Amino acid sequence: MTTPTKTTGSQGEQAYHALRTRIVSCEVTPGTTLSERRLAAETGFGLASIRNALIRLDHEGLVETLPRRGYRVTPLTVRDVDDLMEVWSIVGPELLRLGLTRADPAQRRRIVAGFAQIQRAAHLPTGPETAARIIDESEKTFALVANAAGNLRLAALLQDLSGDLGRVWTLAFNADPGLARFEPEEFWAPSRAWDNDHSAVVDHSRHLIGVVATRIRDLVRQLPEVADTELRAPHTSAHHSC
């Protein structure tokens, strides 16, 4: 995998975030080939900014470099999803345990507020915007947890997983828009358990992640878009922008 280079200036950072958002939201589908010049023309960013953004995305595993052919969005397979869910079932609860154990009061309040935001978003009317909000709030909240945990390797692992987790969640929401409505309101809301009984919260999160992981695996296997081993998002006009 290519070693990333730093993109200087706000344009480079904006190009990276814009492309990452389109990939994680499956606006650009898994397996889609990417052209630097076409992306520059479509987005208005310069070639240098696009190139550096693609290198960073290659480093994260969201993009693959094709020798003499450009790039493509890394395909997702059923095996990829199985492996990802298995890893997240291990990493997610352990990260939460460390984060809650090591968080100071201010950090803990922000973490609890983040999970409350996820829960509120889960009860909004279903649709692509709600799905995107749930995914975004989840990514931000677990970043807070990772920061509180203070383990740089775990934080790097979370960053490595977050892109594909976002893609898989997007595909799962496309198949089942009500997927996030799986948990009573009071679990993610502020409660004494977050302060006094971390083990109960972690055990419950482990169970919850396991239930959702099983559901996602089932959804993946039933998607009509699954051809051979490649998992692709539903084909609508919005998905053909690259």
Backbone as CSV, one residue per row, in Angstrom:
resi,resn,N_x,N_y,N_z,CA_x,CA_y,CA_z,C_x,C_y,C_z
1,MET,0.835,-1.189,0.000,0.000,0.000,0.000,0.873,1.243,0.000
2,THR,0.427,2.255,-0.715,1.224,3.458,-0.882,1.368,4.215,0.419
3,THR,2.557,4.737,0.673,2.777,5.596,1.832,2.167,6.961,1.558
4,PRO,1.313,7.480,2.461,0.639,8.739,2.193,1.584,9.924,2.219
5,THR,1.260,10.938,1.451,1.985,12.186,1.513,1.049,13.248,2.046
6,LYS,1.591,14.260,2.686,0.751,15.307,3.243,0.308,16.266,2.143
7,THR,-0.963,16.628,2.209,-1.492,17.612,1.283,-1.492,18.951,1.974
8,THR,-0.802,19.929,1.396,-0.727,21.236,2.036,-1.896,22.087,1.588
9,GLY,-2.364,22.958,2.486,-3.427,23.885,2.128,-4.808,23.297,2.297
10,SER,-5.787,24.181,2.422,-7.159,23.760,2.662,-7.754,23.024,1.474
11,GLN,-7.330,23.348,0.260,-7.877,22.679,-0.917,-7.600,21.175,-0.886
12,GLY,-6.381,20.814,-0.513,-6.043,19.402,-0.441,-6.853,18.678,0.611
13,GLU,-7.014,19.296,1.768,-7.795,18.684,2.840,-9.262,18.573,2.434
14,GLN,-9.779,19.587,1.789,-11.161,19.556,1.326,-11.372,18.466,0.280
15,ALA,-10.409,18.312,-0.619,-10.526,17.268,-1.645,-10.559,15.888,-1.008
16,TYR,-9.695,15.672,-0.028,-9.668,14.387,0.673,-11.009,14.105,1.335
17,HIS,-11.519,15.060,2.098,-12.781,14.834,2.811,-13.953,14.669,1.843
18,ALA,-13.944,15.416,0.740,-15.020,15.300,-0.238,-15.030,13.914,-0.879
19,LEU,-13.852,13.429,-1.287,-13.785,12.105,-1.913,-14.094,11.000,-0.909
20,ARG,-13.578,11.138,0.306,-13.845,10.124,1.329,-15.338,10.026,1.621
21,THR,-16.006,11.172,1.719,-17.443,11.171,1.978,-18.203,10.470,0.864
22,ARG,-17.820,10.716,-0.367,-18.513,10.081,-1.496,-18.292,8.580,-1.519
23,ILE,-17.118,8.145,-1.095,-16.833,6.705,-1.076,-17.532,6.033,0.096
24,VAL,-17.422,6.613,1.297,-18.018,6.001,2.484,-19.536,5.961,2.368
25,SER,-20.134,6.971,1.743,-21.586,7.002,1.575,-22.056,6.140,0.404
26,CYS,-21.111,5.527,-0.293,-21.400,4.684,-1.464,-22.028,5.475,-2.612
27,GLU,-21.862,6.803,-2.596,-22.228,7.576,-3.773,-21.360,7.126,-4.946
28,VAL,-20.104,6.811,-4.652,-19.218,6.152,-5.613,-19.115,4.703,-5.151
29,THR,-19.586,3.782,-5.947,-19.780,2.409,-5.505,-18.473,1.624,-5.420
30,PRO,-18.439,0.589,-4.561,-17.273,-0.302,-4.517,-16.963,-0.862,-5.901
31,GLY,-15.685,-0.844,-6.258,-15.250,-1.369,-7.551,-15.204,-0.344,-8.667
32,THR,-15.702,0.886,-8.416,-15.711,1.931,-9.448,-14.287,2.397,-9.751
33,THR,-13.942,2.501,-11.024,-12.633,3.031,-11.397,-12.670,4.559,-11.312
34,LEU,-11.529,5.137,-10.957,-11.435,6.571,-10.734,-10.329,7.164,-11.595
35,SER,-10.614,8.301,-12.170,-9.642,9.031,-12.973,-9.342,10.355,-12.290
36,GLU,-8.069,10.668,-12.137,-7.697,11.939,-11.517,-8.294,13.116,-12.286
37,ARG,-8.162,13.082,-13.604,-8.634,14.213,-14.403,-10.159,14.345,-14.336
38,ARG,-10.840,13.221,-14.367,-12.298,13.282,-14.313,-12.761,13.792,-12.948
39,LEU,-12.119,13.316,-11.883,-12.475,13.783,-10.548,-12.191,15.276,-10.403
40,ALA,-11.070,15.724,-10.956,-10.737,17.152,-10.893,-11.785,17.977,-11.627
41,ALA,-12.217,17.488,-12.794,-13.217,18.211,-13.581,-14.563,18.243,-12.852
42,GLU,-14.925,17.151,-12.211,-16.224,17.063,-11.538,-16.273,17.853,-10.237
43,THR,-15.163,17.865,-9.520,-15.164,18.472,-8.185,-14.640,19.901,-8.158
44,GLY,-13.853,20.279,-9.165,-13.277,21.609,-9.175,-11.955,21.713,-8.437
45,PHE,-11.492,20.612,-7.845,-10.189,20.619,-7.179,-9.084,20.391,-8.206
46,GLY,-7.884,20.880,-7.892,-6.755,20.705,-8.792,-6.255,19.267,-8.798
47,LEU,-5.495,18.945,-9.844,-4.978,17.578,-9.980,-4.096,17.182,-8.801
48,ALA,-3.272,18.103,-8.322,-2.379,17.779,-7.204,-3.184,17.432,-5.953
49,SER,-4.245,18.186,-5.690,-5.086,17.917,-4.521,-5.795,16.579,-4.661
50,ILE,-6.308,16.299,-5.850,-6.985,15.018,-6.093,-6.008,13.866,-5.934
51,ARG,-4.809,14.006,-6.499,-3.816,12.930,-6.432,-3.442,12.620,-4.986
52,ASN,-3.202,13.653,-4.200,-2.842,13.431,-2.806,-4.004,12.858,-2.000
53,ALA,-5.215,13.277,-2.323,-6.387,12.710,-1.653,-6.497,11.214,-1.954
54,LEU,-6.278,10.832,-3.201,-6.358,9.424,-3.580,-5.260,8.602,-2.902
55,ILE,-4.068,9.184,-2.755,-2.981,8.490,-2.057,-3.357,8.249,-0.604
56,ARG,-3.946,9.253,0.041,-4.384,9.076,1.433,-5.463,8.006,1.533
57,LEU,-6.390,7.991,0.588,-7.466,7.006,0.603,-6.935,5.606,0.306
58,ASP,-5.885,5.528,-0.513,-5.206,4.253,-0.748,-4.603,3.745,0.563
59,HIS,-3.972,4.643,1.299,-3.377,4.274,2.578,-4.432,3.760,3.554
60,GLU,-5.643,4.315,3.501,-6.725,3.887,4.383,-7.404,2.620,3.903
61,GLY,-7.104,2.192,2.690,-7.718,0.981,2.163,-9.022,1.210,1.434
62,LEU,-9.451,2.455,1.277,-10.703,2.737,0.588,-10.527,2.798,-0.932
63,VAL,-9.291,2.990,-1.367,-8.974,3.078,-2.796,-7.797,2.161,-3.080
64,GLU,-7.792,1.560,-4.254,-6.661,0.744,-4.709,-6.003,1.429,-5.901
65,THR,-4.674,1.395,-5.935,-3.938,1.920,-7.085,-3.803,0.818,-8.118
66,LEU,-4.206,1.116,-9.351,-4.103,0.167,-10.456,-2.952,0.611,-11.351
67,PRO,-1.866,-0.144,-11.397,-0.702,0.268,-12.199,-1.091,0.604,-13.633
68,ARG,-0.713,1.792,-14.063,-0.951,2.289,-15.416,-2.434,2.430,-15.765
69,ARG,-3.324,2.271,-14.775,-4.759,2.378,-15.056,-5.464,3.358,-14.133
70,GLY,-4.767,3.922,-13.157,-5.407,4.869,-12.260,-5.751,4.237,-10.924
71,TYR,-7.001,4.395,-10.519,-7.431,3.927,-9.216,-8.817,3.300,-9.334
72,ARG,-9.181,2.577,-8.291,-10.568,2.150,-8.179,-10.948,2.113,-6.704
73,VAL,-12.232,2.304,-6.428,-12.731,2.155,-5.068,-12.615,0.675,-4.699
74,THR,-12.008,0.405,-3.556,-11.764,-0.975,-3.155,-13.076,-1.753,-3.087
75,PRO,-13.167,-2.875,-3.808,-14.400,-3.665,-3.755,-14.636,-4.240,-2.360
76,LEU,-15.892,-4.509,-2.049,-16.261,-5.212,-0.828,-16.823,-6.570,-1.201
77,THR,-16.378,-7.596,-0.530,-16.899,-8.934,-0.744,-17.630,-9.402,0.509
78,VAL,-18.392,-10.458,0.352,-19.077,-11.038,1.507,-18.062,-11.420,2.578
79,ARG,-16.922,-11.967,2.173,-15.866,-12.319,3.130,-15.342,-11.066,3.830
80,ASP,-15.173,-9.969,3.072,-14.726,-8.716,3.687,-15.665,-8.294,4.808
81,VAL,-16.974,-8.371,4.534,-17.965,-7.948,5.522,-17.928,-8.866,6.736
82,ASP,-17.840,-10.171,6.515,-17.749,-11.121,7.632,-16.545,-10.813,8.512
83,ASP,-15.390,-10.606,7.880,-14.165,-10.329,8.636,-14.268,-9.001,9.381
84,LEU,-14.819,-7.986,8.705,-14.956,-6.668,9.320,-15.853,-6.739,10.558
85,MET,-16.988,-7.416,10.445,-17.910,-7.524,11.574,-17.278,-8.300,12.731
86,GLU,-16.493,-9.309,12.406,-15.817,-10.086,13.447,-14.807,-9.216,14.202
87,VAL,-14.029,-8.448,13.447,-13.036,-7.571,14.078,-13.728,-6.493,14.920
88,TRP,-14.788,-5.883,14.391,-15.475,-4.830,15.124,-16.138,-5.373,16.390
89,SER,-16.597,-6.611,16.358,-17.195,-7.219,17.547,-16.175,-7.366,18.672
90,ILE,-14.900,-7.436,18.303,-13.825,-7.511,19.298,-13.357,-6.116,19.698
91,VAL,-13.101,-5.280,18.698,-12.489,-3.974,18.938,-13.465,-2.987,19.572
92,GLY,-14.702,-2.945,19.096,-15.665,-1.954,19.572,-15.867,-1.979,21.082
93,PRO,-16.252,-3.118,21.649,-16.456,-3.161,23.106,-15.183,-2.900,23.903
94,GLU,-14.047,-3.409,23.444,-12.798,-3.189,24.180,-12.401,-1.718,24.146
95,LEU,-12.590,-1.080,23.017,-12.311,0.348,22.912,-13.213,1.132,23.858
96,LEU,-14.479,0.752,23.923,-15.413,1.426,24.824,-15.019,1.214,26.281
97,ARG,-14.582,0.001,26.616,-14.158,-0.279,27.995,-12.986,0.614,28.388
98,LEU,-11.969,0.667,27.535,-10.804,1.493,27.848,-11.171,2.979,27.902
99,GLY,-12.009,3.410,26.952,-12.379,4.812,26.915,-13.127,5.254,28.156
100,LEU,-14.097,4.441,28.588,-14.869,4.805,29.777,-14.025,4.721,31.041
101,THR,-13.123,3.746,31.094,-12.279,3.579,32.277,-11.307,4.740,32.434
102,ARG,-10.761,5.223,31.324,-9.708,6.232,31.371,-10.205,7.657,31.168
103,ALA,-11.461,7.822,30.794,-11.973,9.163,30.511,-12.062,10.000,31.776
104,ASP,-11.749,11.278,31.636,-12.021,12.190,32.740,-13.499,12.582,32.673
105,PRO,-14.036,13.260,33.674,-15.474,13.583,33.678,-15.945,14.326,32.430
106,ALA,-15.154,15.273,31.950,-15.551,16.039,30.767,-15.599,15.139,29.528
107,GLN,-14.597,14.274,29.382,-14.597,13.350,28.247,-15.785,12.397,28.314
108,ARG,-16.077,11.900,29.521,-17.191,10.974,29.670,-18.511,11.639,29.296
109,ARG,-18.679,12.897,29.680,-19.905,13.611,29.319,-20.044,13.741,27.805
110,ARG,-18.928,14.004,27.132,-18.983,14.132,25.667,-19.297,12.787,25.019
111,ILE,-18.749,11.707,25.563,-19.026,10.376,25.023,-20.497,10.018,25.198
112,VAL,-21.019,10.237,26.399,-22.428,9.944,26.670,-23.333,10.780,25.759
113,ALA,-22.988,12.059,25.596,-23.770,12.931,24.717,-23.716,12.435,23.272
114,GLY,-22.563,11.916,22.869,-22.434,11.382,21.513,-23.346,10.191,21.277
115,PHE,-23.386,9.266,22.231,-24.271,8.112,22.069,-25.738,8.520,22.116
116,ALA,-26.056,9.550,22.911,-27.424,10.061,22.930,-27.794,10.651,21.565
117,GLN,-26.829,11.303,20.908,-27.059,11.834,19.565,-27.332,10.723,18.560
118,ILE,-26.583,9.632,18.675,-26.807,8.492,17.791,-28.229,7.968,17.968
119,GLN,-28.641,7.827,19.234,-29.966,7.290,19.514,-31.062,8.209,18.985
120,ARG,-30.882,9.525,19.158,-31.883,10.457,18.627,-31.963,10.366,17.104
121,ALA,-30.804,10.269,16.474,-30.799,10.153,15.016,-31.493,8.877,14.560
122,ALA,-31.339,7.803,15.329,-31.937,6.524,14.957,-33.463,6.565,14.961
123,HIS,-34.043,7.562,15.642,-35.493,7.661,15.711,-36.062,8.730,14.782
124,LEU,-35.218,9.287,13.921,-35.703,10.189,12.883,-36.336,9.372,11.759
125,PRO,-37.136,9.997,10.893,-37.694,9.262,9.752,-36.589,8.602,8.930
126,THR,-36.815,7.373,8.540,-35.782,6.637,7.813,-35.545,7.244,6.436
127,GLY,-34.317,7.124,5.978,-33.947,7.633,4.671,-32.454,7.845,4.602
128,PRO,-31.939,8.181,3.432,-30.488,8.340,3.256,-29.876,9.387,4.177
129,GLU,-30.574,10.510,4.410,-30.013,11.552,5.268,-29.894,11.087,6.710
130,THR,-30.909,10.362,7.181,-30.845,9.831,8.544,-29.729,8.807,8.668
131,ALA,-29.616,7.922,7.679,-28.547,6.923,7.698,-27.182,7.597,7.745
132,ALA,-26.994,8.627,6.910,-25.717,9.339,6.892,-25.435,9.998,8.230
133,ARG,-26.470,10.536,8.864,-26.277,11.189,10.160,-25.883,10.180,11.233
134,ILE,-26.543,9.016,11.241,-26.216,7.980,12.228,-24.765,7.537,12.064
135,ILE,-24.357,7.317,10.823,-22.990,6.879,10.554,-21.993,7.946,10.980
136,ASP,-22.283,9.212,10.661,-21.387,10.307,11.023,-21.286,10.469,12.539
137,GLU,-22.426,10.417,13.234,-22.416,10.552,14.690,-21.680,9.386,15.342
138,SER,-21.839,8.187,14.784,-21.145,7.016,15.330,-19.641,7.155,15.178
139,GLU,-19.205,7.611,14.005,-17.771,7.773,13.765,-17.179,8.822,14.707
140,LYS,-17.891,9.943,14.885,-17.389,11.001,15.767,-17.363,10.545,17.230
141,THR,-18.392,9.794,17.633,-18.455,9.372,19.036,-17.366,8.361,19.362
142,PHE,-17.129,7.405,18.480,-16.071,6.441,18.752,-14.696,7.087,18.644
143,ALA,-14.578,8.169,17.889,-13.318,8.917,17.898,-13.090,9.547,19.274
144,LEU,-14.162,10.037,19.909,-14.059,10.550,21.274,-13.646,9.439,22.241
145,VAL,-14.222,8.256,22.053,-13.881,7.116,22.906,-12.404,6.758,22.741
146,ALA,-11.943,6.730,21.493,-10.540,6.401,21.226,-9.605,7.434,21.837
147,ASN,-9.982,8.700,21.755,-9.165,9.752,22.355,-9.075,9.579,23.867
148,ALA,-10.202,9.249,24.494,-10.206,9.040,25.944,-9.395,7.799,26.324
149,ALA,-9.420,6.779,25.480,-8.671,5.554,25.767,-7.170,5.815,25.783
150,GLY,-6.705,6.754,24.955,-5.300,7.132,24.969,-4.357,6.089,24.405
151,ASN,-4.884,5.167,23.593,-4.062,4.127,22.985,-3.917,4.449,21.503
152,LEU,-2.722,4.844,21.087,-2.529,5.301,19.719,-2.745,4.194,18.691
153,ARG,-2.378,2.978,19.046,-2.565,1.869,18.105,-4.047,1.548,17.916
154,LEU,-4.807,1.589,19.009,-6.245,1.376,18.883,-6.896,2.498,18.083
155,ALA,-6.433,3.723,18.306,-6.967,4.851,17.550,-6.671,4.690,16.062
156,ALA,-5.463,4.223,15.730,-5.106,3.994,14.327,-5.937,2.863,13.734
157,LEU,-6.188,1.829,14.528,-7.020,0.723,14.055,-8.443,1.190,13.794
158,LEU,-8.978,2.027,14.691,-10.315,2.574,14.479,-10.372,3.369,13.186
159,GLN,-9.369,4.190,12.946,-9.321,4.975,11.712,-9.283,4.066,10.493
160,ASP,-8.545,2.977,10.599,-8.432,2.030,9.497,-9.759,1.332,9.220
161,LEU,-10.534,1.065,10.284,-11.807,0.359,10.135,-12.957,1.274,9.749
162,SER,-12.862,2.550,10.116,-14.037,3.418,10.051,-14.592,3.594,8.639
163,GLY,-13.730,3.685,7.636,-14.209,3.854,6.268,-15.048,2.686,5.808
164,ASP,-14.529,1.470,5.995,-15.284,0.290,5.566,-16.517,0.065,6.437
165,LEU,-16.435,0.384,7.722,-17.629,0.304,8.562,-18.713,1.226,8.023
166,GLY,-18.328,2.432,7.625,-19.293,3.366,7.064,-19.907,2.837,5.780
167,ARG,-19.084,2.245,4.904,-19.616,1.700,3.650,-20.588,0.561,3.915
168,VAL,-20.216,-0.333,4.828,-21.075,-1.486,5.122,-22.384,-1.031,5.761
169,TRP,-22.302,-0.078,6.671,-23.520,0.453,7.275,-24.412,1.089,6.215
170,THR,-23.833,1.834,5.276,-24.623,2.456,4.216,-25.359,1.407,3.402
171,LEU,-24.666,0.358,3.009,-25.288,-0.704,2.236,-26.376,-1.407,3.045
172,ALA,-26.121,-1.605,4.332,-27.110,-2.256,5.187,-28.357,-1.382,5.335
173,PHE,-28.160,-0.072,5.498,-29.300,0.835,5.600,-30.102,0.865,4.302
174,ASN,-29.416,0.751,3.158,-30.135,0.691,1.887,-31.064,-0.516,1.849
175,ALA,-30.608,-1.631,2.427,-31.407,-2.853,2.433,-32.475,-2.845,3.519
176,ASP,-32.173,-2.223,4.658,-33.105,-2.189,5.787,-33.011,-0.813,6.454
177,PRO,-33.818,0.167,5.995,-33.717,1.527,6.536,-33.982,1.620,8.035
178,GLY,-34.665,0.651,8.612,-34.943,0.679,10.043,-33.928,-0.058,10.876
179,LEU,-32.790,-0.354,10.317,-31.789,-1.176,10.993,-31.371,-0.613,12.340
180,ALA,-31.278,0.704,12.465,-30.755,1.309,13.694,-31.761,1.304,14.840
181,ARG,-33.011,0.976,14.574,-34.028,1.023,15.629,-34.076,-0.312,16.361
182,PHE,-32.972,-0.588,17.042,-32.831,-1.895,17.668,-32.673,-1.819,19.174
183,GLU,-32.689,-0.627,19.729,-32.296,-0.500,21.129,-33.195,0.468,21.879
184,PRO,-33.604,0.148,23.105,-34.419,1.075,23.884,-33.731,2.416,24.059
185,GLU,-34.532,3.461,24.122,-34.011,4.825,24.237,-33.068,4.990,25.419
186,GLU,-33.390,4.322,26.536,-32.649,4.618,27.756,-31.213,4.099,27.751
187,PHE,-30.875,3.151,26.872,-29.515,2.605,26.940,-28.466,3.642,26.579
188,TRP,-28.659,4.355,25.460,-27.647,5.304,25.030,-27.793,6.669,25.691
189,ALA,-28.894,6.881,26.411,-29.065,8.155,27.101,-28.201,8.191,28.353
190,PRO,-27.899,9.407,28.864,-27.090,9.497,30.078,-27.730,8.731,31.240
191,SER,-26.949,7.978,31.981,-27.450,7.214,33.119,-26.292,6.943,34.069
192,ARG,-26.616,6.486,35.271,-25.580,6.197,36.250,-24.624,5.117,35.768
193,ALA,-25.131,4.215,34.932,-24.285,3.098,34.485,-23.000,3.597,33.824
194,TRP,-23.096,4.710,33.093,-21.919,5.212,32.403,-20.838,5.635,33.389
195,ASP,-21.244,6.080,34.561,-20.280,6.528,35.563,-19.870,5.424,36.530
196,ASN,-20.798,4.539,36.861,-20.572,3.611,37.974,-20.430,2.149,37.582
197,ASP,-20.866,1.785,36.409,-20.845,0.366,36.051,-20.432,0.208,34.594
198,HIS,-19.172,0.489,34.327,-18.677,0.393,32.964,-18.855,-1.015,32.398
199,SER,-18.680,-2.021,33.224,-18.763,-3.399,32.727,-20.138,-3.703,32.165
200,ALA,-21.192,-3.155,32.787,-22.552,-3.386,32.287,-22.743,-2.736,30.922
201,VAL,-22.229,-1.523,30.772,-22.333,-0.830,29.493,-21.563,-1.587,28.421
202,VAL,-20.351,-2.016,28.750,-19.519,-2.729,27.780,-20.142,-4.066,27.406
203,ASP,-20.644,-4.807,28.388,-21.281,-6.092,28.100,-22.496,-5.904,27.194
204,HIS,-23.254,-4.866,27.483,-24.428,-4.611,26.651,-24.016,-4.204,25.242
205,SER,-22.972,-3.399,25.128,-22.516,-2.996,23.798,-21.999,-4.202,23.017
206,ARG,-21.335,-5.119,23.714,-20.848,-6.328,23.048,-22.014,-7.141,22.488
207,HIS,-23.065,-7.270,23.289,-24.254,-7.987,22.823,-24.885,-7.263,21.640
208,LEU,-25.001,-5.934,21.769,-25.629,-5.131,20.728,-24.860,-5.213,19.418
209,ILE,-23.548,-5.053,19.492,-22.724,-5.128,18.283,-22.844,-6.507,17.648
210,GLY,-22.882,-7.546,18.465,-23.033,-8.894,17.937,-24.350,-9.093,17.209
211,VAL,-25.440,-8.559,17.782,-26.757,-8.673,17.145,-26.767,-7.950,15.798
212,VAL,-26.238,-6.730,15.802,-26.224,-5.942,14.565,-25.313,-6.585,13.520
213,ALA,-24.167,-7.101,13.941,-23.249,-7.751,13.012,-23.914,-8.940,12.330
214,THR,-24.661,-9.719,13.090,-25.379,-10.864,12.521,-26.415,-10.403,11.512
215,ARG,-27.136,-9.335,11.862,-28.151,-8.799,10.951,-27.507,-8.298,9.665
216,ILE,-26.378,-7.616,9.779,-25.702,-7.102,8.589,-25.232,-8.250,7.703
217,ARG,-24.675,-9.283,8.311,-24.257,-10.450,7.514,-25.441,-11.033,6.747
218,ASP,-26.587,-11.131,7.401,-27.775,-11.670,6.744,-28.233,-10.774,5.596
219,LEU,-28.206,-9.465,5.825,-28.611,-8.528,4.778,-27.700,-8.630,3.563
220,VAL,-26.390,-8.715,3.814,-25.422,-8.791,2.720,-25.701,-9.991,1.833
221,ARG,-26.007,-11.107,2.443,-26.244,-12.327,1.669,-27.535,-12.279,0.866
222,GLN,-28.448,-11.390,1.228,-29.728,-11.308,0.539,-29.787,-10.193,-0.494
223,LEU,-28.766,-9.335,-0.517,-28.797,-8.205,-1.443,-28.762,-8.679,-2.892
224,PRO,-29.699,-8.212,-3.725,-29.657,-8.582,-5.139,-28.435,-8.016,-5.848
225,GLU,-27.796,-7.016,-5.242,-26.606,-6.413,-5.844,-25.350,-7.246,-5.652
226,VAL,-25.429,-8.323,-4.879,-24.259,-9.171,-4.668,-24.106,-10.085,-5.877
227,ALA,-23.038,-9.857,-6.620,-22.740,-10.675,-7.792,-21.425,-11.385,-7.557
228,ASP,-21.435,-12.701,-7.648,-20.256,-13.496,-7.320,-19.815,-13.138,-5.892
229,THR,-18.610,-12.558,-5.747,-18.150,-12.214,-4.401,-18.111,-10.714,-4.164
230,GLU,-18.446,-9.912,-5.164,-18.357,-8.466,-4.996,-19.679,-7.890,-4.540
231,LEU,-19.590,-7.018,-3.560,-20.757,-6.346,-3.004,-20.800,-4.929,-3.544
232,ARG,-21.896,-4.601,-4.223,-22.020,-3.265,-4.798,-23.287,-2.600,-4.279
233,ALA,-23.224,-1.274,-4.228,-24.380,-0.526,-3.756,-25.463,-0.528,-4.823
234,PRO,-26.729,-0.247,-4.446,-27.807,-0.157,-5.434,-27.473,0.843,-6.520
235,HIS,-27.840,0.526,-7.764,-27.487,1.383,-8.898,-28.589,2.403,-9.140
236,THR,-28.341,3.641,-8.727,-29.220,4.748,-9.042,-28.394,5.807,-9.725
237,SER,-29.070,6.806,-10.257,-28.325,7.835,-11.011,-27.287,8.523,-10.160
238,ALA,-27.535,8.629,-8.841,-26.588,9.312,-7.968,-25.303,8.545,-7.803
239,HIS,-25.319,7.265,-8.111,-24.152,6.428,-7.883,-23.223,6.363,-9.091
240,HIS,-23.536,7.110,-10.128,-22.709,7.027,-11.320,-21.958,8.327,-11.573
241,SER,-21.622,9.008,-10.471,-20.976,10.308,-10.637,-19.499,10.198,-10.921
242,CYS,-18.916,9.010,-10.770,-17.491,8.856,-11.074,-17.302,7.714,-12.034
